[in-house]
Structures are given as structure tokens and as C-alpha cells.
Amino acid sequence: MGDMPLGDPYIEGILHNVPERVARELTPEQWEGFREALRRARDNPRHTIDIRFVLPLYFTRIYCIVILGRDARERVLHVLVERRRKVFTAVGALVLSGCFLAMLVGTLAILYIVKTVSGINLIPSFSLLDWWR
């Protein structure tokens, strides 16, 4: 890939994904700048304990990682809890509105039945039962 510097396999793996068209246009100085930025990002410890090793077994090799550090997900967890609260509030409002609508329709149906059984005619020569049939 152009003048891509060789070195750390981790960095080379990332830089290998640079499109060939872009890689041809980069100077050795730009490649070195990318390499240095990736090295700094990798060397910046985000965990108190970060142990990586390979267990060579007879039939395969197993890559193991042990990481221990302060939980930085608290900020993300707060955002997720807030989103869930908003969704539950919206769903609760919809369910409550549906229940209210069902109660309103039921109440109106009961009142209409009571009116019909009582023989009260609010609109002469019109009955919902006649219209329904």
C-alpha cells in the first residue's frame, strides 16, 4: 500500500484497511502521523489492569484478555435509563388513553341501552337500532 510504514501488527491491521486510492496519495510523513496517533490511542491505558496473553494448546491457540478498571459506563447508563423512562411514559399515556376511550364508549353504550329501554326518543323517527339493522 504505497509508502505505508511497517511495524506494529495492530497498527498495520488498521492501516491496511485504508482504501488503496487514498493510500497511494499519502506521504510517508502522513503515514507516520497516523501511526503515531494510533500508537498514542493504544498506549493510553483505560483500565487499571489490562492483561492479554495467548495460551498455546496442542490443537489451537487461545487469546485471553483480563481487564479491570473503573466503570465508565455510568454516563451512558444514565442516558439509557432516561430514554427508557420516556418510552414507558409514552406507552403509559397511550394505555391510559385507550382505557379512557373504552370506558367512554362503554358508558355511552350503557346510557343508550337505558334510554332505549326507558322508551325515551331524543330524535323522533330515528333509532340507532333501526339504523343498525
N, C-alpha and C positions, 0 to 999 in steps of 0.2 A: 504494500500500500504506500506508494510514494516514498517519502523520506521518513516514514514512521520510525521513531527510535525503538530499539529493543530493550527489554529489561524485565521488570516485574510482570509475571504472568497475569495477575489480576488486572493491572492497568492495560496490558496488551489485549486482554479479552474484551475490555470495554472499548478501547480504541479501534479494535478490529471491526466493530460494528459501525464505524463511521462510513458513510457511503463513499464508494470509490471516486465518484465525481468530486466530492468535497475533499477527500484525502489527497488527491493529486494537486489541489490548489494550496494546501497548507505548507508553510515553510518549516524547516527544522526548528526554528525558534518557536513557532506556534505549537508544534508537536510537543516541544519541551514545556511550554506553558500549560498545555492540557495535562501532561504527565505530572507536573508539579502540583496542579490543582487537585488531581485525583489522589496523589500521594498524601497531600495535606488532609483531604477529606477522610482518607482511610486511616491515617495515623492519629486523627483526633479521637481519643477514647470517649465513647459514650456510655461505657459500662465500667463499673468498678472492677469486675472480674470478667475477662474475656479469654477463655481458653479454647483453642482449636487444635485438634490433632487427628491423625489418621491411625486407625487400628488395622495393621496388615494381617489379614487372616489367610489361611491356606487357599481358600477358594475365591476370595474377593478382598477389597479394602473398604473399610467403613470410615466415613468422615464424621467426627464428633465435635459438637460445639457446646460449651458450658458458658452461659452468660448470666451475670448477676449485677444488678445496679438499681438505682433509684427509679421508681415508676414515673415516667414522664407522660403517661397516658391520661393523667388526671384531667388535663385541659380538654383533651378530646372526649373523655367520658362525660364531662360537664355538657359539652355541646350535644352529644348523643342523647343524654337524659332530657335536655331542653327540647330537642326535636320530638322525642317520644311523648313528652308531656303535651306538646301542641297537637300531635296526631290524636292522642287519647281525648283531648278536649274537643277536637272537631268531631270525632266519632261519637263521643258522648252527646254533643249537641244534636247530631243527626238522629241518634236513637231517641233522645228525649223529644225531638220534634215529631218523629214518627209515632211515638206513643201518644203524644198530644193529639195528633191528627186522627189516629184510630179512635181515641176516646171521644173526640168531637163528632166524628161520623157515627159512632155507636149511640151517642146521646141524641143526635138528631134523628136517627132511625127509631129509637125508643119513643121520642116525642111524637114522631109521625104516626107510629102504631097507636099510641094512646089517643091522638087526635082522631084517627080513623075509627077506632073502636067506640069513641065517645059520640061519633056522628057529627063532629064539627066540620063544616065545609068552609074553608077560608076563601077559595076561588070557586064560585058556582060553576057547575057543569065541567069541572076538571078534577080528576083524581089521579094520583100517581100510579095507583094500581091499575086503572083503566089504560093508562099510557104504557105501562109495563107489559100488559098483555098484548 
